[in-house]
Amino acid sequence: MLGRLIGQGPVEVAKSGLLVFMTLIAALALQQLAATRSNQTAGQGDRAAVLSVARDFGQELTTYDYAHPDVQEHRLRPLVTTRVLDQVRRAFPDLALYHAVSVGAEPDAYLQSVDSDHAEVLLRTRSTTQSQYAAPGTHGTGLLVCDLDRDSSGWRVSGYRWLTPVTEGVS
């Protein structure tokens, strides 16, 4: 029975062995291709999730009301680590002192790097503000870099720094 399957002569046996070897190589290549595609799909999902959290953070960071800092804190909490929330809280006294109010728009987000548990995003923020020193309708823009880390609940902003001071203009 085996003789019929692989053949009788040495050439036929070699051809059958080569076919089995090529079949194994093709199966391994297909398995590797499937694993690579799966990793790429997961990577695209991470990129989308990172950019979404960073955009939300940029908008919520630039949306505040000196009379209701608890609202900004509540909206930022699911997006950031405790350290970042503490950093934002430190600005609350200044907001109250200057009677500052701002409505942030969705920022432009540019992914700088991402791996399995860390990402960096550049944001260009836009907001409309007013305070004791800024007339109603003052528009502000700024550049900020966000560091994001993955934890058990997903991606969170773990740090940020302004690259440019917020520039203002009245329209």
Helices and strands as residue ranges (DSSP letters): H 2-6, H 10-61, E 64-65, H 69-76, G 77-79, H 82-89, H 92-98, E 101-114, E 118-130, E 138-151, E 154-162, E 167-170
